Amino acid sequence: MPGSTVRKRNRSRIVGTVALAAGACLVLAACGSTKDTGASNAGGGDGSGKVGVVLPLLTSPFWQSYNDYVPKMAKSEGVDAMKTVNSNSDPSQQITDINNQLNQGVEGLVVAPLDSAAIEAGLDQAERKGVPVVAVDVAPDKGKVAMVVRANNVAYGEKACQYLGEHITSGKVVQIMGDLASVNGRDRSEAFRACVKKNFPKLKVLEIPAKWESDTAASKLDTLLNANPDIKGIYLQAGGVYLAPTLQTLKSKGMLKKAGQPGHITIVSNDGIPQEFDAIRKGEIDATVSQPADAYAKYGMYYIKAAMQGKTFEPGPTDHDSTIVKLPSGNLEDQLPAPLVTKDNVDDPKLWGNTVE
């Protein structure tokens, strides 16, 4: 989730953390095929109608990057996407934004839900109007969507846990959590907690609920460090919003030591934004689990066009290194891969999905 400004790179690439395969994902009779011929088509239209795109916020490098990719990927997928709408971190505003888009006559919606439960009201409105919806980044707890495009957030927490556990033998580690009203915040928090308990019992987890808010993260981390100056590791569930305040807080306390120096606090983040990559190169943090902003935009556009054409999908592996799974809600989710980025692979161009040309 979240972050602050996007640094543009003058490099010729739109390749992100997943291979941008030409087809999308589905498996009916044969697993692995993502060609249109493998999809079930209920006799829908040609997918040429206008599509509304609703963002959760834009005070984040991750969402700024996604926002920049939307028109590029809409064009490449042949989708007539309207100008994006920013809900400014307000779940109620997001429902209003969805209704406004529906009233403008969109024939499809791509929405990144702020609240996994609250989004149901907007999804119900869309269903009543017969407008398909693709959810990006966050899966709704209830309500119908044609597909959820989202990386495996349980893996985020587990990969962060494994990295910290392999580099810290014992002591206190902190996880700065996202909003627990979001399935992403819940998945990452629970996965990290369970992984530490099972695999690294000598680590003690301290938790900061920060709701994807940078100010909250900074103030609570400052208080926690006053009481626990012996912290050895930190897990940031959203580098976009937590990286800068975390580094600033550590610096103000004289606790920001580079990797390899005595007293270095091992830090693992989530997002894969340019600021995290720079921090890894500088030795300020050690790793990030990268989210594919470009692939979120690409497959969000692919699936909404497919849904507008009446195509349906089934669980199974895809041809772009992901797997479609069925969620408890009954919705399907294309779980995109999210690689661990460290100093050893930070300059691999395949991991640059969150930077924009």
N, C-alpha and C positions, 0 to 999 in steps of 0.2 A: 504494500500500500504506500502511501504518501511520501513527500519531500519538498524542495524549494526552487532552483533555477536550472534550466537545461543548457549545457554547453554544446554548441553545435560543432561538428567535426567536418572538415572538408575532405571527406573520404568517400569513395564511391562504394556504398554498401547500404543495403536495407536488410541485410541478414541479421537476425537476432539470435536469441538463445535457443531457438528451435529452427530446424530447417524449414524454409518457407516453401513447402511443397505446393505444387499447383493445385492439387485437389484438396478436399477436406475429408473428414473422417466418417467412416461408417462401416458397418459390417452386417450384412444380412445373412447371406449364405456363406460367403467366404470372408474370413477375418483378414484385416489388413488393407482391404481396398478402400480408397477414398475417392474413386472416380464417380462421376455423376451416374453412371450406369448401374452402380451398386446401391443407389438410394431408392427408397420407395417413394413414388410420386403419387399423391392423392389427386392429381389433376388440377393443381393450382395454376396461377398465372405465370408470367415470364419474369417476375421479380423486378420489374422496372419502376415500381412506385417509389415515392419519396420515403426516406428512412430518417427518423429522428434519433439523435445520439445524445444521451443524457450523462453528464459527468458528475462525479461526487464532489469534486473540489479541484481547484487549480493552484493551490498554495503548496504544490509538491512537484519536484522534478519528475517523479514517476508519471503523474497524471499530465503534466505539461508535455512530457515525451509522448504519451499515448495520444493526447490531443493533437499533436503535430503529425502523428502517423495516420490518424483517422482519414483525412482527405486523400492521402497517398494510397492507402489500402482500399478505400472506397472506389477510387478510380481504377485500381488494378483489378478489383473484383467486379467491376461493372455495376456498382451500387450508387444510386442517386441520394447521397447523404446530405441532409440539411446542415446548416451551421450548428456546431455543438452548443449545448446548453449546460451551464455550470450551476449546480445546486448549492454550492457554497457551504458544504458540510452540514446542511440542514435537512434531515429526513422528511420533515413536513413539506419543505419547499420542493423536494424531489418529487413528491406525489403531485404537487401543483404543476411542476414542470412536465411530468408525464401527461397529465390531463390537458395541458396547453398544447402539447405536441399532437395528441389525439384529436383535439378540436381543430387543428390545422390540417387534418386529413392525411396524416402519415399512414402508410400501409405497412410499416414495420418499425420496431423500436430496438435500439441497442442501449442498454442501461447498465451502469455500474452502481449497484445498490449501496446506499450508505448504511442501512439497517436491514439485517436479514429478515426480521419479522415485519417491520413497518412497510416494506416494499410491497407486501401482499395487496394493499389497497390499490396501488397503481397497476399491478398485474391484473387484478380483477376487472378494473376499468378497461384495460386493453383487451382482455378476453371477451368482455361483453360487446365490444365493437369489432371483434373478429380480427384484431391486429396482433400478429405474432411478435414475441419479444425474445431477444437474446440477452442474457445476463453476463456481464463481464466482471471478472475478478472476485465477485462475492456471490455465493449461491443463496437464493431465497429459502427461508424455512418453509414457506407455503406459497401457493400461487403457481400458475402454469407458465413455463417458459419453453421455447423450442430447444434451447441448449444453454448450458452454462459453460463459458470459456474461462478457464481458471487453472492455474497451476496447483499442484498438490501441496496445500498449506500444512498438512501434517508433516510432510517431508521437510518443510522449512524449519519447523521446530526441532525435528529429529536431527537434521544435518548440523544445525547450530549446536545442539547438545553434544553430538559426536565430536565436533571440532574442539569445543571447549574441554570436554572430558579427556580428549587425547593430549591436550596441551597443559592441563592443570591437574595435578595429582590429587589435591585436596584443597578445601577452603571454601570461601563464599563466592558465589556468582549471582549476578543480578539479571533478571529478565525484565526489560521495559516493555510492557504489554500494550497491545492495541486495544481497540474498543471491543469489549466482550459482548456487545449487542450485535457484533458482526461475527459471522461464522469464521472468518479469517482470524480474528483475534482469539476466538475460542480454540480453533484448531492448533494454532501455533503455540498458545500457552499450555494447553493440555499435553500436546506432544512433547514439548521441551521438558515439562515437569515429569511426565511419565518416563521419558528416556533417561533423565538424570537418576531418578529413583531406582530404575532397573539396572542401569549399566555403570553408574558412577556414584555409589552410595557415600563416598567420602566428600562429595560436593554438597554444599548447603545452598539451596536456592532462595534468594530474597526477591520479592516481586514488587514492581511498580506499575499499577494500572494507570495508563496515561491517555487512553481514548484517542490515540493518533494526534495528540496535542503537544506541540513542542514546548510551550511554556510550562505545562504540567509536568512533562518529563524532566525539564531542567530543575524546577523547584524541588520535586520529590527526590531526584537523584542527589541534589545538594544536601538535603536533609539526611538521606540514607548514608551518604559518605561521611557525614559528621559523626554518625553513630557507629559506622563500620568502615574505618579507614583502611582495613586490611582486605578489601575486595580484590579478588584476583581475576575476575572475568565478568564481561557484560554481554548480554544478548539483546540487540536492538531489533524489535519486530518490524520496524519501518525506518530504514535509513534516511528516507526522504525527509521525514519530520524529526527524527531523533538524532541523526548523526551530528549536525552542527551544535545543538545544545549540549549533547553529551561531551563532545570534544572541548567545548568552551568551559563547561563545568569542571572537567578534569584539569584543564589548563589553569583555571583560576585557583585551584587548590594545589598546584604544583605536582599533579598526579599523572600528567600526560607524558609518559615516557615512550620512546620509540621501541619497536620490536627489537629484541636482542639486548636492550638496556636493562639494568637492575630496576625492579619495580614496575616493569611494563605490565599493564592490565590487558589481558587478551580480550579482544572485542570481535564479535561476529554480528553482522547486520543482515537485513533482508532488503532487497530491492534491485540492486545492480545498476545504480545510477552512476553517472560520471564522477560525482563527488566522492562516492565510496571507492571507486577505482583509484582515484587520486590519493585518498587516505591510505589505501593499501600500499601504494607505491612509496608513500612517505613513511610507512611503518607506524602510522597512527592507529590503524585498525588492522586486523589480521585476515578477515575473510568476509564475504557477503554471499548470500544465496540469491541468485539473480532471477528477477521476474522478467518475462519476455514482453515488454510493452508493445513491440512491433507485432508480435504474434497475437497478442490480445486484440489489437486493431484488425489485423488480417483475418483472423478466424471469426471475430465478431461480425465482420462484413460478409464473410463467406456464409456463415450459418443463417444470418437474417435473410440473405437472398434466397438460400435454399428453402427456408421456411415459407417465404412469400410465394415460392413456386410450388408449395405443397409437399415438399420432400420431408421424409421422416428418417430417423436414425435408430440404430441399435447398439448396445454395448459391445466393446471389442477394441482391439488394437488398431491404430491408424498408420498411415504411411508417413507421418511427420513426427515420429518418436513420442507419441502420446497414446493415451488409452481413454476410450469413452466408458464411463461407469454410470450405473444407475444409483441415484441418491435416495435417501430415505423418503424424501418428498415425492418421489416418483419421477422427478426430472432427470434428464441426462446431463452429464458433465464431461467435457473434453478436458482431461487433465494434462496440461502441457508440462514438459520438463522444466526444471529450474536448477541449473548447475551451481556448484559451489565454486566461487571465484576466490583465489588466494594469490599471493605474490608469484606463485609458480605459473599461473595461467592468465593473469590479469591483462596481458597484452594480446591475448588471443582474439582476433577480430570476430569470431563466432559468438563472442559474449557481449558484443556491443549493441544489443537490441534496444537499449534505452537511451541511445544517443541518436540525434537526427542530423541528416545531411544539411 
